[in-house]
Amino acid sequence: LPVLLKFRTDNARDPSPQNYAQDSEALLRLRRDVLEGLGLGADLLPDDFVSYCFSEMAPVCAVVGGVLGQEVVKALSQRDPPHNNFFFFDGIKGNGIVECLGPS
């Protein structure tokens, strides 16, 4: 995410499918710079991450927003227990899981 935000800041736009080759090279350069700036190795983020930067995030936002709305209704109605801790959505696989990261 910081790599994509840096791309947007530097270029005042999102990566464009029309400029796939140029934008992919820029994203890979930014990956190295951003991760090294954070004291992390560039291998933390695989090279194929750039292929996921050329699409809209709206479907992911809709799913996560729907789950959040469901949890608000659960909390207000007190009918069902809310998710315990964290909901993770994998936009690539299209599935979500709930992880209990702390004691119940």
N, C-alpha and C positions, 0 to 999 in steps of 0.2 A: 504493500500500500504506500509506504513512503516513496518508493521509486515512481509510482504512477503520479503521486501528488507533485513530486519534483518535476516530472515531465510536463504536467499541466502548468506549473508555475513558470517554467522556462519557456514554454511554447505558446502559452495562452490558449491551449486547445487540448482535446483528447487525442490519443493516437488514432490515425486515420487509415482505414483499409486501402485507400488510394495511394498512400505513402508507406505501405507495409515495410518495404526493405529499409528505407531511411529511418523510419520510426523504430523498427526493431533494433537497428544498430544503436540508436540513441538510447533506447531503454536498457540495452545490455551495458552500455557505458555508464549510465546513471546507476544501474544496479551495483556495479563495482564501486563507484564513488560513494553512494549512499551507505552501502554495507560496510565499507572500509571506514567511513566517517563514524559509524556506530560501533566500530571495533569488532566487526563480524567478518567472516570470510565470505567471498562472493559465491562459494559453492552452497551456501545456505539456501539460496534461491536458484532452482535449476534453470537452464537456458530456455526451456520450453515455456517459461512463465509468460514470455512476450505474446504467445498465441492467445492468451486469455485477456490481454489488455485491449483488444480491438472490438469489444462488444459492450453493450449497455448493461448496467447493474440493476435495472428496474425489476426484473423477475426475482432476483435475490432479495431486493428490498421489500417486494410485495410479500414474499414468504415469511421473512423475518418480522415484518410489520404485522402480519396476520397472527403469528404465534404470540407476539407481544400483546396484541389486542385481546387474544384469548386468555392470556394470563391476567390481564387487568380485570376482565369479566369474572374470572375465577376468584380473584382476590376480593372483589367487591361483593359477589354473591355468596362467597364462603361455602359453595356447594362441593367443589372438588379442590384437592390440594394443588397448589401451583407447582410448576417445575422446580425441582430442587437444584439450584445453582445455575448451570449453564446450558444453553441451547446452541448447538453448532450446526450450521447449514453448509453443505458442500454443493456449491453451484455447478460444479463440473459433473458430479454424479447425480445431482438432483435429489439428495436425501438429507434429512436432518436427524440428529441424535441429541439426547439429553444426557449430559455427564454429571454425575454427582461427585463433585470435586472435594467436598468437605463432609464432615460427619452429619448424619441425618438427624 
